[in-house]
Amino acid sequence: MLTRNEVSGHLEEAGRHSIVVVCKEELTELLTRAPFPPDPEGLFKEAIQFIPENEHSGNYYH
């Protein structure tokens, strides 16, 4: 698992392609909620927040 700092050089490119980037910090936090039943719609909305900002961030996901 890589940290957000370790992948920082690739975040803008991921954002241009609307790729969700989930790093060690986010995965660790998400796993702390494992005992609770997942809410698919809520998880999707949270995942969208992990799309890195870039010059094309005006897309329909943000």
DOROVEX-562060 format. One record per atom (N, C-alpha, C, O): residue in one letter; atom name; x, y, z. Coordinates in nm, 3 decimals. Example, Ala and Ser with C-alpha at 12.3 -4.5 7.8 and 13.67 -1.06 7.14 Angstrom:
<sites>
a; N; 1.319; -0.569; 0.780 $
a; CA; 1.230; -0.450; 0.780 $
a; C; 1.320; -0.330; 0.780 $
a; O; 1.424; -0.332; 0.846 $
s; N; 1.285; -0.225; 0.708 $
s; CA; 1.367; -0.106; 0.714 $
s; C; 1.290; 0.003; 0.787 $
s; O; 1.341; 0.114; 0.804 $
</sites>
This chain:
<sites>
m; N; 0.084; -0.117; 0.000 $
m; CA; 0.000; 0.000; 0.000 $
m; C; 0.088; 0.123; 0.000 $
m; O; 0.187; 0.132; 0.074 $
l; N; 0.052; 0.218; -0.083 $
l; CA; 0.126; 0.343; -0.090 $
l; C; 0.047; 0.454; -0.023 $
l; O; -0.076; 0.454; -0.022 $
t; N; 0.122; 0.550; 0.032 $
t; CA; 0.057; 0.665; 0.093 $
t; C; 0.023; 0.768; -0.016 $
t; O; 0.076; 0.761; -0.127 $
r; N; -0.063; 0.861; 0.017 $
r; CA; -0.101; 0.966; -0.077 $
r; C; 0.023; 1.046; -0.117 $
r; O; 0.035; 1.089; -0.232 $
n; N; 0.114; 1.067; -0.024 $
n; CA; 0.237; 1.140; -0.054 $
n; C; 0.322; 1.064; -0.156 $
n; O; 0.384; 1.125; -0.243 $
e; N; 0.325; 0.931; -0.146 $
e; CA; 0.406; 0.851; -0.237 $
e; C; 0.352; 0.849; -0.380 $
e; O; 0.428; 0.827; -0.474 $
v; N; 0.223; 0.873; -0.397 $
v; CA; 0.165; 0.872; -0.532 $
v; C; 0.133; 1.013; -0.581 $
v; O; 0.071; 1.030; -0.686 $
s; N; 0.177; 1.114; -0.507 $
s; CA; 0.141; 1.252; -0.539 $
s; C; 0.178; 1.292; -0.682 $
s; O; 0.109; 1.375; -0.742 $
g; N; 0.282; 1.236; -0.737 $
g; CA; 0.323; 1.268; -0.874 $
g; C; 0.227; 1.216; -0.980 $
g; O; 0.237; 1.257; -1.095 $
h; N; 0.136; 1.128; -0.943 $
h; CA; 0.043; 1.068; -1.039 $
h; C; -0.101; 1.114; -1.019 $
h; O; -0.188; 1.076; -1.097 $
l; N; -0.126; 1.194; -0.919 $
l; CA; -0.264; 1.232; -0.886 $
l; C; -0.330; 1.318; -0.992 $
l; O; -0.448; 1.298; -1.022 $
e; N; -0.257; 1.411; -1.050 $
e; CA; -0.318; 1.497; -1.152 $
e; C; -0.360; 1.414; -1.273 $
e; O; -0.469; 1.433; -1.327 $
e; N; -0.274; 1.323; -1.316 $
e; CA; -0.308; 1.236; -1.430 $
e; C; -0.430; 1.151; -1.398 $
e; O; -0.518; 1.135; -1.483 $
a; N; -0.436; 1.097; -1.279 $
a; CA; -0.552; 1.017; -1.239 $
a; C; -0.678; 1.102; -1.242 $
a; O; -0.784; 1.056; -1.287 $
g; N; -0.669; 1.225; -1.196 $
g; CA; -0.783; 1.315; -1.196 $
g; C; -0.832; 1.347; -1.336 $
g; O; -0.952; 1.360; -1.358 $
r; N; -0.740; 1.361; -1.430 $
r; CA; -0.779; 1.388; -1.569 $
r; C; -0.865; 1.276; -1.626 $
r; O; -0.948; 1.299; -1.714 $
h; N; -0.843; 1.156; -1.577 $
h; CA; -0.917; 1.039; -1.626 $
h; C; -1.028; 0.995; -1.530 $
h; O; -1.086; 0.888; -1.546 $
s; N; -1.056; 1.079; -1.431 $
s; CA; -1.159; 1.050; -1.330 $
s; C; -1.137; 0.916; -1.262 $
s; O; -1.231; 0.841; -1.237 $
i; N; -1.010; 0.887; -1.233 $
i; CA; -0.973; 0.764; -1.165 $
i; C; -0.971; 0.790; -1.015 $
i; O; -0.906; 0.883; -0.968 $
v; N; -1.041; 0.708; -0.941 $
v; CA; -1.042; 0.718; -0.795 $
v; C; -0.908; 0.668; -0.742 $
v; O; -0.864; 0.558; -0.778 $
v; N; -0.845; 0.746; -0.658 $
v; CA; -0.718; 0.707; -0.597 $
v; C; -0.743; 0.684; -0.449 $
v; O; -0.771; 0.778; -0.374 $
v; N; -0.733; 0.559; -0.407 $
v; CA; -0.751; 0.523; -0.266 $
v; C; -0.615; 0.478; -0.215 $
v; O; -0.562; 0.375; -0.258 $
c; N; -0.561; 0.555; -0.124 $
c; CA; -0.428; 0.526; -0.071 $
c; C; -0.438; 0.467; 0.069 $
c; O; -0.547; 0.445; 0.121 $
k; N; -0.323; 0.441; 0.127 $
k; CA; -0.316; 0.378; 0.258 $
k; C; -0.402; 0.450; 0.360 $
k; O; -0.473; 0.385; 0.438 $
e; N; -0.397; 0.583; 0.362 $
e; CA; -0.472; 0.659; 0.461 $
e; C; -0.623; 0.636; 0.447 $
e; O; -0.692; 0.612; 0.546 $
e; N; -0.672; 0.644; 0.324 $
e; CA; -0.815; 0.626; 0.301 $
e; C; -0.859; 0.483; 0.328 $
e; O; -0.963; 0.459; 0.388 $
l; N; -0.779; 0.387; 0.283 $
l; CA; -0.813; 0.247; 0.303 $
l; C; -0.817; 0.213; 0.452 $
l; O; -0.908; 0.143; 0.497 $
t; N; -0.720; 0.261; 0.526 $
t; CA; -0.718; 0.237; 0.671 $
t; C; -0.843; 0.293; 0.737 $
t; O; -0.905; 0.228; 0.821 $
e; N; -0.881; 0.415; 0.697 $
e; CA; -1.000; 0.478; 0.755 $
e; C; -1.126; 0.402; 0.715 $
e; O; -1.215; 0.381; 0.798 $
l; N; -1.136; 0.360; 0.590 $
l; CA; -1.253; 0.285; 0.544 $
l; C; -1.266; 0.151; 0.616 $
l; O; -1.377; 0.108; 0.646 $
l; N; -1.154; 0.087; 0.643 $
l; CA; -1.158; -0.043; 0.710 $
l; C; -1.203; -0.032; 0.856 $
l; O; -1.252; -0.130; 0.913 $
t; N; -1.188; 0.085; 0.915 $
t; CA; -1.236; 0.101; 1.053 $
t; C; -1.388; 0.095; 1.058 $
t; O; -1.446; 0.076; 1.165 $
r; N; -1.453; 0.112; 0.944 $
r; CA; -1.599; 0.106; 0.938 $
r; C; -1.650; -0.031; 0.896 $
r; O; -1.771; -0.048; 0.879 $
a; N; -1.563; -0.128; 0.880 $
a; CA; -1.602; -0.261; 0.831 $
a; C; -1.714; -0.327; 0.911 $
a; O; -1.795; -0.397; 0.850 $
p; N; -1.723; -0.310; 1.043 $
p; CA; -1.831; -0.377; 1.116 $
p; C; -1.970; -0.326; 1.079 $
p; O; -2.070; -0.392; 1.110 $
f; N; -1.978; -0.211; 1.015 $
f; CA; -2.108; -0.154; 0.979 $
f; C; -2.147; -0.197; 0.838 $
f; O; -2.061; -0.207; 0.751 $
p; N; -2.275; -0.223; 0.815 $
p; CA; -2.316; -0.261; 0.679 $
p; C; -2.287; -0.148; 0.581 $
p; O; -2.317; -0.032; 0.610 $
p; N; -2.230; -0.180; 0.466 $
p; CA; -2.196; -0.075; 0.370 $
p; C; -2.320; -0.016; 0.303 $
p; O; -2.418; -0.086; 0.278 $
d; N; -2.314; 0.110; 0.276 $
d; CA; -2.416; 0.181; 0.201 $
d; C; -2.356; 0.208; 0.063 $
d; O; -2.276; 0.301; 0.048 $
p; N; -2.394; 0.130; -0.039 $
p; CA; -2.331; 0.144; -0.171 $
p; C; -2.335; 0.287; -0.226 $
p; O; -2.235; 0.335; -0.279 $
e; N; -2.448; 0.354; -0.214 $
e; CA; -2.458; 0.491; -0.266 $
e; C; -2.364; 0.585; -0.190 $
e; O; -2.298; 0.669; -0.250 $
g; N; -2.359; 0.569; -0.058 $
g; CA; -2.270; 0.651; 0.023 $
g; C; -2.123; 0.625; -0.008 $
g; O; -2.044; 0.718; -0.016 $
l; N; -2.088; 0.498; -0.026 $
l; CA; -1.949; 0.464; -0.060 $
l; C; -1.911; 0.522; -0.195 $
l; O; -1.799; 0.571; -0.212 $
f; N; -2.004; 0.519; -0.293 $
f; CA; -1.975; 0.576; -0.424 $
f; C; -1.951; 0.726; -0.412 $
f; O; -1.857; 0.779; -0.470 $
k; N; -2.037; 0.795; -0.337 $
k; CA; -2.021; 0.939; -0.320 $
k; C; -1.888; 0.972; -0.253 $
k; O; -1.824; 1.071; -0.288 $
e; N; -1.847; 0.891; -0.156 $
e; CA; -1.718; 0.913; -0.091 $
e; C; -1.604; 0.885; -0.188 $
e; O; -1.505; 0.958; -0.191 $
a; N; -1.616; 0.778; -0.267 $
a; CA; -1.510; 0.743; -0.362 $
a; C; -1.487; 0.854; -0.462 $
a; O; -1.373; 0.882; -0.499 $
i; N; -1.593; 0.919; -0.507 $
i; CA; -1.580; 1.029; -0.602 $
i; C; -1.492; 1.140; -0.545 $
i; O; -1.422; 1.209; -0.620 $
q; N; -1.496; 1.158; -0.415 $
q; CA; -1.414; 1.262; -0.352 $
q; C; -1.265; 1.231; -0.363 $
q; O; -1.182; 1.320; -0.346 $
f; N; -1.229; 1.105; -0.391 $
f; CA; -1.089; 1.067; -0.402 $
f; C; -1.033; 1.092; -0.541 $
f; O; -0.914; 1.067; -0.564 $
i; N; -1.116; 1.139; -0.636 $
i; CA; -1.064; 1.175; -0.768 $
i; C; -0.983; 1.303; -0.749 $
i; O; -1.037; 1.404; -0.706 $
p; N; -0.855; 1.298; -0.782 $
p; CA; -0.770; 1.416; -0.760 $
p; C; -0.816; 1.536; -0.841 $
p; O; -0.867; 1.522; -0.952 $
e; N; -0.797; 1.654; -0.784 $
e; CA; -0.829; 1.779; -0.854 $
e; C; -0.730; 1.798; -0.968 $
e; O; -0.613; 1.761; -0.956 $
n; N; -0.776; 1.856; -1.077 $
n; CA; -0.690; 1.888; -1.190 $
n; C; -0.755; 1.999; -1.270 $
n; O; -0.862; 2.048; -1.233 $
e; N; -0.691; 2.038; -1.379 $
e; CA; -0.745; 2.149; -1.456 $
e; C; -0.877; 2.116; -1.524 $
e; O; -0.944; 2.207; -1.573 $
h; N; -0.917; 1.990; -1.528 $
h; CA; -1.043; 1.948; -1.590 $
h; C; -1.145; 1.909; -1.484 $
h; O; -1.239; 1.834; -1.515 $
s; N; -1.131; 1.956; -1.363 $
s; CA; -1.217; 1.914; -1.253 $
s; C; -1.362; 1.959; -1.267 $
s; O; -1.443; 1.928; -1.179 $
g; N; -1.396; 2.029; -1.370 $
g; CA; -1.533; 2.072; -1.389 $
g; C; -1.622; 1.963; -1.445 $
g; O; -1.733; 1.991; -1.489 $
n; N; -1.575; 1.837; -1.443 $
n; CA; -1.657; 1.730; -1.500 $
n; C; -1.776; 1.700; -1.410 $
n; O; -1.788; 1.757; -1.301 $
y; N; -1.863; 1.613; -1.454 $
y; CA; -1.989; 1.587; -1.383 $
y; C; -1.970; 1.512; -1.252 $
y; O; -2.067; 1.499; -1.177 $
y; N; -1.852; 1.461; -1.223 $
y; CA; -1.831; 1.388; -1.098 $
y; C; -1.815; 1.481; -0.979 $
y; O; -1.847; 1.443; -0.866 $
h; N; -1.765; 1.601; -1.002 $
h; CA; -1.737; 1.692; -0.890 $
h; C; -1.852; 1.783; -0.862 $
h; O; -1.845; 1.865; -0.771 $
</sites>
